[in-house]
Amino acid sequence: MTMWKKRAAVRAGLGAVAVGVLLAAAEGCGGSGHGAATLVRPTESAAAATRSGIAPVPSANPTTQPSLFLPIAKYSLSPADALLLDRAKDVVVGDCMARFGFSWASAGHVTLTPGENQDRRYGVTAAADVAVNGYHPPVIPSTPRPKKSPDERLALIGPEAIGKPAGSTLAVKGHKVPLGGCQGEARRALSGDVTALPGSAVASGISGESYERSKRDPAVRRVFAAWSRCMKTKGFSYPDPIGAAAGFTGATASSREKKVAVADVACKEQTNLVTVWFAADARLQRTLIAPQAAVLAAVLTRHQQEIARARAITKGRRPPAP
C-alpha cells in the first residue's frame, strides 16, 4: 500500500488550547520583575503514563512546548490523558462494530518526537528541525485505511454516512445503529452528556486573548527589538519572529527559509525571547482566568470524569491493533 505523507499537527499560538492535549501547569509559574519565567515541569510523566497502561509520551520541554506550561493548560488534557481517551474510544468502537459483524481496528495514534511536537506558540524553537524543515512543520508518514463498505460506514458514523438525517432509525444486519453510530456510542461512553461546555470556549478565548495582548507587552516589545538586532547581524531584517515566519508560504522549505529559521532560533536563544514572552503571556492568563474560575472548574470536572471512565473501559483491555 502506498505510503502517504501528511504534515504533523503543529499547535499554533491561537489554537494551543483548542487541540485539547496540553499538560497541566502549576498556578504559580510565571515571571520575575525582569520578565524571566520559572518554568515548572508537567505533572504527568512518561513513567506515570506507562503505569496507566498506555504508551509514554515524550517529555515536555518548556522551550519547544511552552504552551504546555501556561496557566490555561491546566484546563486541557495532558498528552497522556488524551492518548488514554483515544485508546478507550477505540475499545468502545471496536466492541460496537463487532455487534454488527465487522472487524474494526484503530488507525493507530502517532506519538510525535519532541522535535515534531512543537506547539510553536512563540514560533520555531528547535534548531535541528528548522535546519531541515524551515518554518514548515515536519512530515509524518501515515498509512491510509481500507475503504469501508456502506454498511460499515453506517454502523461507524450513523445515518449521516449514507445521507440520512441525524437521528434516523436504521439497522445493519438486524441490529439498530446507535445515535451517531459506534463513534457516537464511544463519545457518550466517555463523556456522558456530549454537549459542549461553555468553559471550553472560555479557555480557548483566554489562550487567544493572552497571546494577542502579550505581543504588545513592553517587555515583549523590547525582546522583539533585541531579536531583530540579532537577526541583522546574521544578514536578515525582520521586526519580530512573527514577520519572519510569515514571509515563507511555499509548499516546501527553500534554502533561504531554512537559513532564516536557523537564525531565528539562534536569536531567540541569545535574547531569551521565549522565556520573556512566556512570562508576559502567563501573567496575562492568570489575570484573565481569575474571573472565570467557576466556569473553568466545570471543565476540570468533565476531564476528571472522562479520564475515570476511560480507565475503567481500558482496564485489562487493549484496543484492536491497526
C-alpha positions in Angstrom: 0.0 0.0 0.0 1.3 3.4 -0.9 2.6 5.5 2.0 1.0 8.9 2.2 2.7 11.9 3.7 0.9 14.3 5.9 2.0 17.3 7.8 2.4 17.0 11.6 -0.4 18.6 13.6 1.7 21.5 15.0 -0.1 23.7 17.5 0.0 27.3 16.6 -0.4 30.1 19.1 -4.1 30.7 18.9 -5.0 27.1 18.8 -2.9 25.9 21.6 -5.8 25.1 24.0 -8.4 24.1 21.4 -6.5 21.0 20.5 -7.1 19.7 23.9 -3.8 17.9 24.5 -1.9 20.3 26.9 -0.2 19.3 30.1 -1.4 20.8 33.4 0.7 23.7 34.6 1.2 24.9 38.1 -0.7 28.0 39.0 2.5 29.6 40.4 4.6 29.5 37.3 5.4 32.9 35.9 7.9 35.7 35.7 10.0 37.8 37.9 10.1 41.6 37.8 12.7 41.4 34.9 10.4 39.2 32.7 12.2 35.9 33.4 9.9 32.9 34.0 10.3 30.0 36.2 9.0 27.1 34.1 7.6 24.2 36.0 7.6 20.6 34.9 4.3 18.9 33.9 2.6 16.7 36.5 2.2 13.7 34.1 5.4 11.9 33.5 6.3 9.2 31.0 6.6 6.7 33.9 3.1 7.6 35.0 1.8 7.1 31.5 3.3 3.7 31.4 1.8 2.8 34.8 -1.7 3.8 33.5 -1.3 1.2 30.7 -0.6 3.4 27.7 2.5 4.3 25.7 4.6 7.0 27.2 4.6 10.4 25.6 7.8 12.4 25.0 9.0 14.5 27.9 7.8 18.1 27.6 10.3 20.8 27.0 9.5 24.4 28.2 11.4 25.8 25.2 9.9 23.8 22.4 6.5 23.3 24.1 5.8 26.5 26.1 2.0 26.2 25.8 2.2 23.0 28.0 3.3 25.2 30.9 1.0 28.1 30.6 -1.7 28.6 33.4 -4.6 27.9 31.0 -3.1 24.5 30.2 -4.5 23.3 33.5 -7.9 23.2 31.8 -6.9 20.9 29.0 -5.9 17.3 28.7 -2.4 16.2 29.1 -0.9 14.3 26.1 -1.0 11.1 28.2 -4.7 11.6 29.1 -5.7 12.5 25.5 -4.0 9.3 24.4 -5.8 7.3 27.0 -9.2 8.7 25.8 -8.3 7.8 22.3 -7.5 4.3 23.3 -10.7 4.0 25.3 -12.7 5.2 22.3 -11.0 2.6 20.2 -12.1 -0.1 22.6 -15.8 1.0 22.6 -15.9 1.5 18.8 -14.3 -2.0 18.3 -16.9 -3.7 20.6 -19.7 -1.8 18.9 -18.6 -2.7 15.4 -18.3 -6.3 16.4 -22.0 -6.4 17.2 -22.6 -5.7 13.6 -20.2 -8.4 12.5 -17.4 -6.0 11.4 -13.8 -6.3 12.3 -12.6 -2.9 13.2 -9.1 -1.7 14.2 -7.8 1.7 15.1 -5.6 3.5 12.6 -3.1 3.9 15.5 -2.1 7.0 17.4 1.1 8.7 16.5 3.4 9.7 19.3 5.4 12.6 18.0 9.1 13.1 18.9 9.9 16.3 20.8 11.1 17.9 17.6 7.8 17.1 15.8 5.7 18.0 18.8 6.3 21.8 18.9 3.4 23.9 19.6 5.1 27.0 18.0 3.1 29.4 20.1 6.1 31.7 20.0 7.4 30.5 16.7 10.0 27.9 15.8 12.3 26.9 18.6 14.1 23.6 17.6 17.3 24.2 15.7 17.6 20.6 14.3 14.1 20.7 13.0 14.3 24.1 11.2 17.6 23.2 9.6 15.6 20.6 7.7 12.1 22.0 7.5 12.5 25.7 7.9 9.2 27.1 9.1 7.3 24.2 7.7 6.1 21.5 10.1 7.8 18.1 9.9 6.3 15.5 7.6 4.8 12.4 9.3 4.1 9.3 7.3 0.8 7.6 7.6 -0.9 4.6 6.0 -4.5 5.1 4.6 -7.1 2.8 6.0 -9.0 0.4 3.6 -12.2 1.9 2.2 -15.3 0.8 4.2 -18.5 -0.6 2.8 -21.7 1.4 3.0 -22.9 -0.8 5.9 -19.6 -0.4 7.8 -19.8 3.4 7.4 -23.4 3.4 8.6 -22.5 1.4 11.7 -19.4 3.5 12.4 -20.8 7.0 11.7 -24.6 6.7 11.7 -27.2 7.8 9.3 -25.2 10.8 8.0 -22.9 8.3 6.4 -25.5 7.5 3.8 -27.1 10.9 3.5 -29.9 10.4 6.0 -30.8 12.9 8.7 -29.0 12.6 12.0 -31.1 10.6 14.5 -32.8 8.4 11.8 -33.6 4.9 13.0 -31.7 2.5 10.9 -30.4 -1.1 11.3 -27.5 -3.1 10.0 -27.7 -6.9 9.9 -30.8 -6.7 12.2 -29.1 -4.5 14.8 -30.2 -0.9 15.4 -27.5 1.6 14.7 -26.8 3.8 17.8 -27.2 7.5 17.6 -24.1 8.8 15.8 -23.0 5.3 15.0 -20.4 3.5 17.0 -18.4 6.7 17.2 -21.3 8.4 18.9 -21.6 5.5 21.3 -18.0 5.9 22.2 -18.4 9.6 22.8 -21.3 9.0 25.1 -19.4 6.2 27.0 -16.6 8.6 27.7 -18.3 12.0 28.1 -21.9 11.2 29.1 -23.6 14.4 28.1 -21.7 15.2 24.9 -22.9 18.8 24.7 -20.0 21.3 24.7 -19.2 23.0 27.9 -19.1 26.8 27.9 -15.8 26.6 29.7 -14.0 25.0 26.7 -14.7 28.1 24.7 -13.7 30.4 27.6 -10.4 28.6 27.9 -9.7 28.8 24.2 -10.6 32.5 24.3 -8.2 33.2 27.2 -5.4 31.5 25.3 -6.0 33.6 22.2 -6.5 36.9 24.1 -3.4 36.5 26.2 -1.3 35.7 23.1 -2.5 38.7 21.2 -2.1 41.1 24.2 1.3 39.6 25.1 2.7 40.8 21.7 2.1 44.4 22.9 3.6 43.9 26.3 6.6 46.3 26.9 9.0 43.6 27.9 8.0 41.5 24.8 8.4 44.5 22.5 11.9 45.1 24.0 12.9 41.5 23.4 11.5 41.6 19.9 13.8 44.6 19.2 16.8 42.7 20.6 15.9 39.7 18.5 15.6 41.9 15.4 19.1 43.4 16.1 20.5 39.9 16.4 18.9 38.9 13.1 20.5 41.9 11.4 23.9 40.6 12.5 23.1 37.4 10.6 22.1 39.3 7.5 18.3 39.3 7.9 15.9 42.2 8.6 12.6 41.4 10.4 10.8 43.3 13.1 9.8 40.2 15.0 9.7 36.4 14.7 6.1 36.6 13.5 7.1 38.6 10.5 10.0 36.3 9.7 7.8 33.2 9.6 5.0 34.9 7.6 7.3 35.5 4.7 7.6 31.8 3.7 4.4 30.2 2.3 5.7 27.8 -0.3 4.9 24.1 -0.4 8.4 23.2 0.7 11.1 25.0 2.6 13.6 26.9 0.4 17.3 27.2 1.2 16.8 30.8 2.3 13.8 29.8 4.5 16.0 27.3 6.4 18.7 29.9 6.9 16.3 32.4 8.2 14.6 29.9 10.5 18.0 28.7 11.9 19.0 32.3 12.6 15.5 32.9 14.2 16.0 30.1 16.7 19.6 31.2 17.5 18.5 34.7 18.1 15.6 33.5 20.3 18.1 31.6 22.4 20.5 34.5 22.5 17.9 37.1 23.6 15.9 34.7 25.9 12.9 35.6 23.8 10.7 32.6 24.6 11.2 32.9 28.4 10.3 36.6 28.3 7.3 36.2 26.0 6.1 33.2 28.1 6.3 35.3 31.3 4.1 38.1 29.8 1.7 35.5 28.3 1.4 33.6 31.6 0.9 36.8 33.6 -2.0 37.9 31.4 -3.6 34.5 31.5 -3.7 34.5 35.3 -5.5 37.8 35.2 -8.0 36.5 32.7 -8.5 33.2 34.4 -9.4 34.6 37.8 -12.9 35.9 37.0 -13.7 32.7 35.1 -12.7 30.3 37.8 -16.2 28.8 38.3 -16.7 28.2 34.6 -13.3 26.7 34.1 -13.8 24.4 37.2 -16.5 22.7 35.3 -14.0 21.8 32.5 -11.7 20.2 35.1 -14.6 18.2 36.5 -15.5 17.0 33.0 -11.9 15.9 32.3 -11.7 14.0 35.5 -14.9 12.2 34.7 -13.7 11.3 31.2 -10.4 10.0 32.5 -12.1 7.9 35.1 -14.4 6.4 32.5 -11.5 5.8 30.1 -9.5 4.0 32.7 -12.5 1.8 33.6 -13.0 1.0 29.9 -9.4 0.1 29.2 -8.7 -1.8 32.4 -7.4 -5.1 31.3 -8.2 -4.2 27.7 -6.2 -3.1 24.6 -7.8 -1.6 21.5 -7.6 -3.7 18.3 -4.2 -3.3 16.7 -4.0 -1.3 13.5 
